[in-house]
Amino acid sequence: MARRRKRHYVVPGAEQAMQEFKAEVMKNEGYTVDASRPDDVKYEVAGKLGIPLKQGDNGDLTTESAGHIGGKIGGSMVREMIRLAQEGLARKQ
């Protein structure tokens, strides 16, 4: 049985901010995001990638397929964080 990781943020309130950031980034990527349930964007991402992700048990999903879904979301978030950091550094110079 697969176990879900529970992320623990060091900064209080960071979890809510990261969820809001995810929603914003994925909206900018063209996905439909419910601000109250930003994690649900993974189903739309999976559908666009042709991966049969469903609510509940996905034990038949390969690690590679799950990685494609998470990679699309996380990769988009990391690219945006880098862009924001570069923008901030450029303003300081």
C-alpha positions in Angstrom: 0.0 0.0 0.0 1.4 3.4 -1.0 1.8 6.0 1.6 1.2 9.7 0.9 3.9 12.0 2.1 2.8 14.8 4.3 4.8 17.9 3.6 5.9 19.9 6.6 6.7 23.5 6.0 9.2 25.2 8.2 7.5 28.6 7.9 4.1 28.9 9.5 1.5 29.8 6.8 3.7 28.6 3.9 1.4 25.8 3.0 -1.5 28.1 2.2 0.8 30.4 0.3 2.2 27.5 -1.7 -1.3 26.3 -2.6 -2.2 29.8 -3.8 1.0 30.0 -5.8 0.3 26.6 -7.4 -3.2 27.8 -8.4 -1.8 31.0 -9.9 1.0 29.3 -11.8 -1.3 26.6 -13.2 -3.9 29.2 -14.2 -1.2 31.0 -16.1 -0.3 27.7 -17.8 -3.9 27.5 -19.1 -5.4 25.0 -16.6 -8.7 25.5 -14.9 -8.0 25.8 -11.2 -10.5 25.9 -8.3 -8.8 28.3 -5.8 -10.4 26.3 -2.9 -9.0 23.0 -4.3 -5.8 23.7 -6.2 -4.5 20.1 -5.8 -7.4 19.0 -8.1 -5.5 20.6 -11.1 -3.6 17.3 -11.2 -6.6 15.6 -12.7 -6.7 18.1 -15.6 -2.9 17.8 -16.1 -3.2 14.0 -16.1 -6.0 14.2 -18.7 -4.0 16.4 -21.0 -1.1 14.0 -20.7 -3.3 11.0 -21.4 -2.7 9.5 -18.0 -5.7 7.8 -16.3 -5.5 9.5 -12.9 -8.7 9.1 -10.8 -9.7 10.0 -7.3 -9.0 7.4 -4.8 -6.7 4.4 -5.4 -4.3 4.8 -8.3 -2.3 1.7 -7.4 -2.2 0.7 -11.1 -0.5 4.0 -12.1 3.2 3.6 -12.8 5.7 5.7 -11.0 6.7 7.2 -14.3 3.2 8.4 -15.1 2.8 9.9 -11.6 6.1 11.6 -12.1 4.9 13.1 -15.4 1.9 14.7 -13.6 3.9 16.0 -10.6 6.7 17.1 -12.8 4.5 19.2 -15.0 3.0 21.0 -11.9 6.3 21.2 -9.9 8.3 22.1 -13.0 6.0 25.0 -13.8 6.2 26.2 -10.2 10.0 26.1 -10.1 10.3 27.9 -13.5 8.0 30.7 -12.1 10.1 30.9 -8.8 13.3 31.2 -10.8 11.7 33.9 -13.0 10.5 35.8 -10.0 14.0 35.6 -8.3 15.7 36.8 -11.5 13.3 39.7 -11.8 14.0 40.6 -8.1 17.7 40.5 -8.7 17.5 42.6 -11.8 15.5 45.3 -9.9 18.2 45.4 -7.2 21.0 46.2 -9.8 
